[in-house]
Structures are given as C-alpha cells and as structure tokens.
Amino acid sequence: MKTIAALQALVTANPPVGGPSDAELEVIEAEMPLISAEVELLDAQIATLDRTPSEEDERRLRRARRRVLAARREIANRSAAAFVPEVAA
C-alpha cells in the first residue's frame, strides 16, 4: 500500500520559482484595459443580482458591456495588425 505523504512530496516538491516572466507581464499590461472593463461589468452585474435593475443600473450595465466590447476590439485589432505586412511606399 502506498502512502499519501510520498505522493504529496512528488506533487509539491518543486514549487514555482519567482513570479511571472517579463513576457507574461507585458501580455497582462496589454490586456489591462480589458481586465478593468470586465471587472467593471462584473461589479454592475453583482449590484443587480438581488433586485430589479433600475434605469440607472441598466445604463451602467450597457456602458460596461460597451467598454468590454471596445477593449476586446482594440486587442483584436492590435493582434491582427501584427500579422499584416507593411507595404513599402
């Protein structure tokens, strides 16, 4: 019979060293507007969970959804632009 302690030692023997790499931090930085917009949308949705949304709540939800879509569009356009070759004039 195998012991659980021996299996745990194998799983947790090498914890990750350090934090995120520079490349990972750059990706997070580039996606920060989207992350912030999604947090704002989530806040607006949470505020309306236990009640009927008022007109102000609905406007806040619409604004938050538009910000998320705009941030997604911006990221998609940036990544699409990376694949378009530049034409020499």
PyMOL commands that set and color helices and strands:
alter all, ss='L'
color gray80, all
select helices_A, chain A and resi 4-11+22-30+32-47+55-81
alter helices_A, ss='H'
color red, helices_A
deselect
rebuild
show_as cartoon
